[in-house]
Amino acid sequence: MAPPEAPAAAERRDLHAELDRLAGRLEEAEGYLGIESLRRRRGELEAEAGRPTLWDDPEHGRAVTTELGRVADDVDHFDALSTSLEDAQVLLELVEEAVSGGTPDASLTQELEETIDQLDARLGRLELQSLLSGEYDERDAVAEVHAGAGGTDAQDWTEMLLRMYSRWAERRGFVVEIDEVTEGKEAGLLSATFIVKGRFAFGLLSAERGVHRLVRISPFDSQSRRQTSFASLDVIPFLEDLSDEVPIDEKDLRVDTYRSSGAGGQHVNKTDSAVRLTHLPTGIVVSCQNERSQHQNKARAMQILAAKLAQRNREERQAELDQLSGDRTENAWGNQIRSYTLAPFQLVKDVRTRVETGNVEAVLDGNLDEFIEAELRRRRAAG
């Protein structure tokens, strides 16, 4: 007797039910994203963008074209998903016809499964966007990493975090600009300031704000003992022009110049081009060393200082906006949001959401979306 045939892929997976669920999720997305309202808004913005006098007011022109780009992206993304879902439904009909005709097509079935998996991932990204509805979530982000307890290991860990978030940003197509680094005495970094540019950069990175704990065999210990070290990430929204919201009096600033250190091109370590600003009334200190000239470094440092002062003002005006940067915690034991264990076993575990993975290397290489999405969902559930 011939062995029974293996069940077809369409029978192993209920592809019909999977497509129905995807269609339901897309219909829900149409509601919470307000697609019909976005279509109307797109028409209004396109009409405004077509006015010959649009750029008579450059600030208004930039605002209109920026909003139009974002609205168009949302509508086009949704429409592309709708088209892909329709194509998948046609493909399902072909698969079912082949099965009912007694000639199942394995390649056709595999194509449908792959299409469904891709749709599931794309819908997941669209659903993640619905979690980012804060006033500043769509903005670029000013991020800082700081070494905490743990000596040289903590400074090395700080540099590892900088690389991790840079790789994460690159994966998402964001642009990273490193504005200032303070190198450690033996290795790594004491701190670094970097700007992440891309839609929803702040909203996404805000889920990562806090203390990060690393456990590993120390490469700096001659006896190869296990070491625990800490580093933190701080994030605020970066707004290009805050001159109206945050006027800064030059008399309130102490300006120090010094030689740049670290990566940055031929000008590094040759001129006093790096700039450190101290805002005397608040004590806020901002440094920038990545630009080509002292003037450019000062301009960028002023932007970051304005963003920090704006953040301070928002928190003073409205207590609930504290969530933009979270509660300040000590960069040491007991305050971590996530632990990264490299020895005696390998595990990354988020303290807040309990999400974990044994693939530590992937996480350190920027694979953070699962952790970020879980934290955003936890925040929404918590109200």
WOGIDA-V789234 format. One line per field, one symbol per residue. phi: phi as a letter, one per 30 degrees, with the letter a starting at -180 (. if undefined). A space follows every 10 residues. Layout:
BEGIN
phi->???
END
This chain:
BEGIN
phi->.ddddddded ddcddddddd ddddddddde dddidddddd dddddddddd ddceddcedd dddddddddd ddeddddddd dddddddddd dddddddddd dibecddddd dddddddddd dddedddded dccdecdddd bcbbcbdcdk iddddddddd dededddddd ecidcccdca bcdddcaibd aacbcccldi ededdddcdk ccccbadddc cdchddbcbb bbccbbdccd bcdddbdcde ddcccccadd bidljdddic bdcdbbccdd dcidcbbbbd ddbddddddd dddddddddd dddddddbed deddbiddbd daeicdcacc ccadbcacbd ddcidbacdd edddcjdced dddddddddd ddi
END
